[in-house]
Amino acid sequence: MENSVNTLIREETQPTSASVGDGKDHVVLRNLYKSFGDVVAVNDLNLTIDRGSFTCLLGPSGCGKTTTLRMISGFVEPSSGELLISGRSQRGVPPHRRNTSIVFQEYALFPHMTVRQNVGYGLKVHKTPKEEMNRRVDRILEFIGLTAMAERFPTSLSGGQQQRVALARSLVMEPEVLLMDEPLSNLDAKLRVRVRTELKDIQRRLGITTIYVTHDQEEALAMSDKIAVMNDGVLQQYGTPWELYFTPENRFVADFIGANAFVTVSIQQLTDAGVKLSIGAQSIELPRKAVAMDVEQQGAEAVLSLRPESIRIQAADTATAADELRALRGSVRMHQFLGAYIRYWVDVEGQEVIVDDHNPRARGILEGDVALQLGETETQLFPPE
């Protein structure tokens, strides 16, 4: 059985626009460029988005992710470049002629309409026959779990329920590509986690190509098949959450995805097996496999990237000689107890290192001098800025 939104909503089995073409490449952006006067919003963007995948456009405010989404939807015309959906150029195609649907940050539900009326509004505007409209609305309400709320008004719904109504209103139009612009930003933290899980489950069951804009890196990691990290209109890296977290291609991605500490180091010695680094008066040795950057010359300066969870912290007087090769000495500046772990800010030779202790009951809260044992993975070197 074809896993698509059209199959799940429609009873008919005739081919639909969502199944046009058998290629894996569903949405293709080629050298996409958009400027507003002298301001470049998107600069030479190249992306290929797989059919049925969940892709996040991630980055800080003003990085170009929403402009990109609006170019895909047709609400913004590219200054140059090419945009293809199922192999068809979208140049000059207005929004209502593209088989896409967008869920905005503000759900924009009509307060005087019931859930059923809100969901069916787009079909009514498109003059869909009443019998077909009712059937499609019933199917999507059942699928999203809103049947029991069909006659309620938006003001009587929770934030998560309103979000599902906005999603149902988009899905009932049977789009080929679903676009979402920070749809969870108005929800509280705990509800966001629950609703993002629901959204991902719905997307997976429908098999619908989804492009999702967010500035929340945890949200992107949790939901995405692939993430496109953007900054100042430029694509920084495109890959799976795993690739972006463990093998960032530059310092911006390493800094934006997850917590990180960046320590300036000097390369003391290079061997085939490893690299010796100095941090102030201290030295550490790391195996070559732990160093992502191509280390070119002895004496060069670099920036060592350290993930908080990759460091083991202990009181300085408990460290053994065996630990010394990959250990740094420092002093706890402050800490925060976060339940499942304690986060420490440690001063090492005048530089700050963040450490997460995920077994706080074993050691209690550490103060004063500590030793930081660096892991053999999740450690990278970047060129100095």
C-alpha positions in Angstrom: 0.0 0.0 0.0 1.5 3.4 -1.0 2.6 5.3 2.0 1.5 8.8 1.2 -0.9 11.4 2.5 -3.1 10.9 -0.6 -3.5 7.2 0.0 -4.4 7.7 3.7 -6.9 10.5 3.0 -8.5 9.4 -0.3 -10.4 6.2 -0.9 -9.7 6.4 -4.6 -6.7 4.6 -6.0 -6.0 6.7 -9.1 -2.5 8.3 -9.4 -2.1 11.6 -7.6 0.4 14.5 -7.9 2.3 13.2 -4.9 3.3 10.2 -6.8 4.4 11.9 -10.0 7.9 10.6 -10.8 9.7 7.8 -9.1 12.9 9.7 -8.4 14.2 10.1 -4.9 15.1 13.8 -5.4 11.8 15.5 -4.6 12.7 19.2 -3.9 15.8 20.5 -5.6 17.3 24.0 -5.0 20.0 25.0 -7.4 22.1 28.2 -6.9 19.1 29.8 -5.2 19.7 33.5 -4.5 17.5 36.1 -3.0 18.2 39.7 -2.1 16.0 42.5 -0.8 17.7 45.7 -2.1 21.3 45.6 -0.7 20.5 42.8 1.8 21.3 39.3 0.6 18.9 36.9 2.4 19.9 33.7 0.6 23.2 33.3 -1.2 23.8 30.5 -3.7 21.9 27.8 -1.9 22.1 24.2 -3.2 19.9 21.5 -1.6 18.5 18.2 -2.7 15.6 17.0 -0.4 14.6 13.3 -0.6 11.0 12.3 -1.2 9.3 11.4 2.0 12.0 12.9 4.2 11.8 15.3 7.1 14.3 18.1 6.6 15.0 21.0 8.9 16.3 24.4 7.9 18.1 25.5 11.0 19.9 28.6 12.0 19.8 31.9 14.0 17.3 34.6 13.3 18.0 36.3 10.0 20.0 33.4 8.5 17.6 33.0 5.5 15.7 29.9 6.5 12.2 31.4 6.4 13.0 33.2 3.1 14.0 29.8 1.7 10.7 28.3 2.9 8.7 31.1 1.3 10.6 30.7 -2.0 9.6 27.0 -2.0 6.0 27.9 -1.3 5.9 30.6 -3.9 5.2 33.5 -1.6 8.7 34.9 -2.4 10.2 34.9 -5.9 13.9 34.0 -6.1 16.2 36.7 -7.5 18.0 33.9 -9.4 18.5 30.2 -9.4 16.3 27.2 -9.9 13.7 25.5 -7.8 12.3 22.1 -8.8 9.6 19.9 -7.3 9.3 16.4 -8.7 11.5 17.5 -11.5 9.2 20.4 -12.5 10.5 24.0 -12.4 8.5 26.3 -10.1 9.6 29.5 -11.8 6.6 31.8 -12.2 4.2 29.2 -10.6 2.0 31.1 -8.0 1.5 29.6 -4.5 -2.0 28.4 -5.2 -0.8 26.4 -8.2 2.0 24.7 -6.3 1.1 21.4 -4.6 2.5 22.6 -1.3 0.9 23.6 1.9 2.4 25.7 4.7 1.8 25.8 8.5 2.8 29.2 9.9 4.1 30.1 13.4 0.7 31.8 14.1 -1.9 29.1 13.5 -4.4 31.8 12.2 -7.5 29.7 13.0 -10.8 31.3 12.5 -12.3 31.8 16.0 -15.9 31.9 14.8 -15.5 28.5 13.0 -15.5 25.0 14.5 -12.6 22.7 14.1 -14.4 21.0 11.2 -15.1 24.3 9.5 -11.5 25.4 10.0 -10.1 22.2 8.6 -12.4 22.2 5.6 -12.0 25.9 4.8 -9.4 25.5 2.0 -11.5 22.8 0.3 -14.5 25.1 0.4 -12.5 28.0 -1.2 -11.4 25.6 -3.9 -15.1 24.7 -4.5 -14.6 21.0 -3.7 -17.9 19.1 -3.9 -19.6 18.9 -0.5 -19.6 15.1 -0.4 -15.9 14.8 -1.2 -15.1 17.7 1.2 -16.9 16.0 4.1 -15.2 12.7 3.4 -11.8 14.2 3.3 -12.3 16.2 6.4 -13.6 13.2 8.3 -10.6 11.1 7.3 -8.0 13.7 8.3 -9.8 14.5 11.6 -9.8 10.8 12.4 -6.1 10.4 11.4 -5.0 13.4 13.5 -7.2 12.4 16.4 -9.5 15.4 16.3 -12.9 13.7 15.6 -14.1 14.2 19.2 -13.3 17.9 18.9 -14.8 18.5 15.5 -17.6 20.8 16.7 -15.5 22.7 19.2 -14.2 26.3 18.6 -10.5 27.1 18.7 -10.8 29.2 21.9 -11.7 26.0 23.8 -8.7 24.1 22.6 -5.2 23.8 24.1 -2.1 25.1 22.3 -1.2 21.6 21.2 -4.8 20.9 19.9 -4.8 24.1 18.0 -1.5 23.2 16.4 -3.0 19.8 15.2 -6.0 21.7 13.7 -3.6 23.9 11.7 -1.7 20.8 10.6 -5.0 19.0 9.6 -6.0 22.1 7.6 -2.8 21.8 5.6 -2.9 18.0 5.2 -6.5 17.9 4.0 -5.4 19.8 0.9 -3.3 16.7 0.0 -0.1 18.6 -0.6 2.9 17.1 -2.3 5.2 19.0 0.1 4.4 20.1 3.6 6.1 23.3 4.8 6.3 24.3 8.4 7.6 27.7 9.8 8.4 27.4 13.5 5.0 25.9 14.3 5.8 25.0 17.9 7.4 28.3 19.0 4.2 29.4 20.9 4.0 26.3 23.0 5.6 25.8 26.5 8.7 23.7 26.7 7.1 20.5 27.9 4.3 20.7 25.4 6.7 21.3 22.6 8.5 18.0 23.3 5.2 16.1 23.2 3.8 17.8 20.1 7.1 17.5 18.1 6.9 13.7 18.8 3.4 13.6 17.5 4.4 15.7 14.4 7.2 13.3 13.5 5.0 10.3 14.0 2.4 11.8 11.7 5.0 12.6 9.1 6.5 9.2 9.2 3.1 7.5 8.8 2.1 9.7 6.0 5.4 9.5 4.2 5.0 13.1 3.1 8.0 15.3 2.2 8.3 17.9 5.0 10.5 21.0 5.2 10.5 22.5 8.7 12.0 25.8 9.8 13.4 26.2 13.3 16.1 28.0 15.3 15.9 25.3 18.0 18.8 22.9 17.5 17.3 20.3 19.9 14.1 20.3 17.9 16.0 19.8 14.7 18.1 16.9 16.1 15.0 15.2 17.4 12.8 15.4 14.3 15.0 15.5 11.2 16.3 13.0 8.7 18.6 15.7 7.5 19.4 19.3 8.7 20.5 22.2 6.6 22.4 24.7 8.9 22.4 28.2 7.6 24.1 31.4 8.6 24.0 34.9 7.0 22.1 33.3 4.0 24.8 30.7 3.4 24.5 27.0 3.8 27.1 25.9 6.4 26.5 22.1 6.3 23.8 19.7 5.2 23.7 16.2 6.6 22.1 13.9 9.2 21.8 15.0 12.8 24.5 12.4 13.7 26.9 13.9 11.1 26.3 17.5 12.2 26.7 16.7 15.9 29.8 14.5 15.7 31.5 15.7 12.6 30.7 19.4 12.1 32.5 20.9 9.1 33.3 24.2 10.7 33.3 26.0 14.0 29.9 27.7 13.4 28.2 24.3 13.1 30.0 22.9 16.1 29.0 25.9 18.2 25.4 26.0 17.0 24.6 22.3 17.3 24.8 21.4 21.0 26.9 22.8 23.8 30.6 23.2 23.2 33.7 24.7 24.6 36.4 26.1 22.3 39.9 26.2 23.7 42.9 27.8 22.0 45.8 25.4 21.7 49.2 25.2 20.2 50.4 22.1 18.2 53.6 20.8 19.9 54.3 17.5 18.2 52.9 15.4 15.4 53.3 11.7 14.9 51.4 9.2 12.8 49.7 8.0 15.9 48.7 11.2 17.6 49.2 14.9 18.2 50.5 16.7 21.3 48.9 20.0 22.2 49.7 22.7 24.7 47.2 24.8 26.6 49.1 27.4 28.5 51.6 25.5 30.7 49.7 22.2 30.3 50.1 19.5 27.6 47.8 16.8 26.4 48.1 14.1 23.8 45.2 13.0 21.5 45.2 10.1 19.0 45.0 11.2 15.3 41.6 9.5 15.0 40.2 12.0 17.6 41.3 15.0 15.5 39.1 16.0 12.6 41.1 18.9 11.2 44.1 18.2 9.0 46.9 19.1 11.3 49.6 20.5 9.0 52.5 21.9 11.0 54.1 21.9 14.4 53.8 25.1 16.3 50.6 26.1 14.6 47.7 27.5 16.6 44.3 25.8 16.5 41.0 25.7 18.4 40.1 22.5 20.3 36.4 21.8 20.4 35.2 19.8 23.4 31.7 18.5 24.0 30.6 18.7 27.7 29.5 15.1 27.8 32.8 13.8 26.4 34.8 14.9 29.4 35.1 13.0 32.7 35.5 15.2 35.7 37.0 14.2 39.1 38.6 15.8 42.1 42.3 16.7 41.3 43.7 14.6 44.1 41.9 11.4 42.8 43.5 11.6 39.3 46.1 8.9 38.6 49.3 9.0 36.5 47.5 6.9 33.8 45.1 9.8 33.3 47.7 12.5 32.8 48.2 12.1 29.0 44.7 13.2 28.2 43.9 15.2 31.3 43.7 18.9 32.0 43.9 20.5 35.4 41.5 23.3 36.3 39.4 25.0 38.9 35.6 24.9 39.2 34.2 28.4 38.6 30.5 27.6 39.0 28.1 24.7 38.6 24.3 24.1 38.0 22.4 21.1 39.2 20.1 20.1 36.4 18.6 16.9 37.9 20.0 14.2 35.6 23.4 15.8 35.5 25.5 18.7 36.9 27.0 21.2 34.5 30.4 22.7 35.5 32.2 25.7 34.2 35.9 25.0 34.8 38.8 27.5 34.4 41.7 25.9 32.5 44.7 28.2 32.1 42.3 31.2 31.8 40.0 29.5 29.3 36.5 28.1 30.1 35.6 24.5 29.6 32.1 23.2 30.1 31.7 19.7 31.6 28.5 17.6 32.2 28.7 15.0 34.9 25.9 12.5 34.3 26.7 10.5 37.4 26.5 13.2 40.1 25.6 10.9 42.9 28.8 9.0 42.6 31.0 12.1 43.3 28.7 14.6 44.8 29.2 18.3 43.9 32.8 19.1 43.1 34.5 22.3 44.1 38.0 23.7 43.8 40.7 21.9 41.8 39.6 19.2 39.4 41.1 17.0 36.7 39.3 16.7 33.3 39.8 13.5 31.4 39.2 14.0 27.6 37.6 11.2 25.6 39.2 9.8 22.5 36.1 10.8 20.4 34.0 13.9 20.0 37.1 16.0 20.0 38.0 18.2 17.1 40.5 20.9 16.0 39.5 23.9 13.9 41.6 26.6 12.4 41.8 29.8 14.5 39.4 32.5 13.7 
